[in-house]
């Protein structure tokens, strides 16, 4: 877990801080092994609730996706059978930019035998990977003390998000913790760690392809990291010699690897754009240009201000609001958050801790990006569109911790006032972080014991409708599904998925193209087996159709077999 770069590969301008960091690294002292063991223990405790959720999902056998969950599985099922070029559907008539989410979910989906709950298990695994990455970067930068702070922050973030967010494969949910990880890997990139370039690019691609609302924030964070790394390149260029030659070789390798990965990951949506009219990327750009957001920069700033007060507001019992913020976070809690940022900046500046200042700069770009993202929302400010911004309120306290704990040029073993820290992290910080992690892990585990997959309340409805519909359908026919009510489209997608899982070929009416894509839609032809979903209030209207007969019903949906097509 030590820095990967050799001494000869570092910029001379960074040597004092790099030397002090190596002196402070847990691996460099006699307590290194015990520190690593304790770090792993803290990580296991913090991740335990996610593992428990994954086990509960694995043991569940009655999950039948509904609505967006069914649509997600329909697309994942296509992976390996034909090209999947686009991302999840958007309510605005286009698809999110790319299919990275579907390919990530397809691997555990196949391994677990095509079970519906495998998608949510994969989402939990994705979040475990994101938190592990955050912990690893934190260990590299600040040793055991800052690792403890980072894991405590992650445990608190899980608590604030709620189990439904970190155990769901829905694209607005599964991208939240990877977006947080992106800030940390960008932090590595800002220090000139070139291995972080392809990692940051792949992470940002996964996030943006899954939900385009992250585009501005992820772009600002990566561009900001590259800008912060520029002085390192300039100093190495001025120094010349072996230092510069080594940097150029490593930069070329990182650039080529990143370019190759981007060509692979962005190839599918670019191919779709070039071979279809209209192309999906063109529709996304057109929407962005012509949309009329229902919110302003002032509202984005107000939400960001409230998010800064997340931690003290939550600690004093504030409940989660519909806009994703904590009630009461905009008053004195926000002032405390601003105070933490100010104190962190002053301390980092006085200690000349460039690592902490870089971290603070990236967090600032994260907040700026969140303000812009909020101001671009069209329609209501649903909590799932902004819940990810709560990380900003937690990160301000991480910045203060970074300013105090991260190594600075003056922190050398020769300095007696810091010598104890060179051989052992501040005990009070480690103990406090460990207590917080354990307490939050217990609370998160208690929530995890009652966790149910998103949409599981509708599983029984989907199963009941599927049983009734399947018993009434002729065998061997392709089924065309229609829905005459927006309220019953989730039922239609859920039943369509279950029929497909039972081996029945399924197509959807052309007015459902914006949800399922072109490949799954068709016009009803002569003799087609068409089933029509509607609300209970539309029963008489559907029954009046020639040769139509009801074949299934629940309290909120009816299904008719339409023999007139």
C-alpha angles and dihedrals in degrees: 000000000000122000110291098214120092122236090252091057097057127096112253089231089063097045098098093051093040091051092049090047092054088049090052097043114115089230091061098059135066091256094057097111095048090047091053092048091049091046091053090048091053091049092050091050093048092048096044095094091055092049090050091051090050090051092049091050091048091053094047114098106174103065114132112178119232130199113333092011091057092047090051092053092046089059094044089053089059093061109106093017099069139344115296105201107166140053132239118315123265125217088235097071101266136080129250110264105268150006100244092117093054093051092048092050094043094069098062089034090062094039091054093049100259095297115166093228089056088082093060090044087054089051091054089050090051090054091047089054091049094051091045089053091049090050092049094051091046091052091050092051103039111006124225097335096056091039088059091050091049094049091047089051091050091049090051091047090053089050093051094045094050129223093279091066101047095042098049130093091205107128098239089053105040092054098057100084094038087056088054091049089052090064090055097046088047087055088059090048091052089061091056095260097151096192085071093064097076091036091054092045093051093045092049090047092054091049098045096041089052096045121007091202088083094059098098096044097045091045093051092048095051095042089047091052091052090049092051090050093052096086089057090055092046092051092048090049091053092047092051121176124083092340093061095041091052092048092050092051093049092045091051092050092048092047094049093047091048093047091050093049092047091050090054097043097042095037095089098053091041090051090050091049092052097043103040132061116243095023116216096234088053090053091051092051092046091051092049091052098044103033119112107217117218093214137060140221087254090059090047090051091047091052091047090051091052091047089055087063093050099111101049091039091052093046090055093053103268113164126225114267126216090254091060097255129112116258112253094017093122098069127053092342089062090049090053090051091050088048090054091052092048093047091047092052093048094047094045091048094049092047090044089229100168090180091059092045091052090050091050092049092053091048088052090054089049090056093046090051091050091052091052092045091053092049090055097054114123114208127001119353095247114194092239089063095057107021090101090066091073086083088074090063092052094042094060088068091046088055091054090049090048091052090054101036109033118095118263131194092263095053102097130147088246090066104087092200090063099030095098090054089052089062101030134018118244102288095212091055094048094046093046092048091048092051091049092048092050094047093047091044089055091050093045091047091052089053091046092057088065096039118132127182116268108270093016090131087070096048093095091049092051092047092048093049092045092052092051094044095046092052091055100046124095112245122251096020127121109243121221113205124207133174123201094189130054088220093064099046091093088055091049093052092045094051092042090056093049092048089051091050088054091055100260114138108237133195131175134223116266093249087067092058093106089064105036103024133234097294094063099045132083141157117258111260132197111299094008118156101238125181120192126206122207142152123273088254090060094056095106093046093052093043090056092064114105113268092355119142133180114249103168142016143174132177093280106024142043129196125207130192104228110211096175096079 
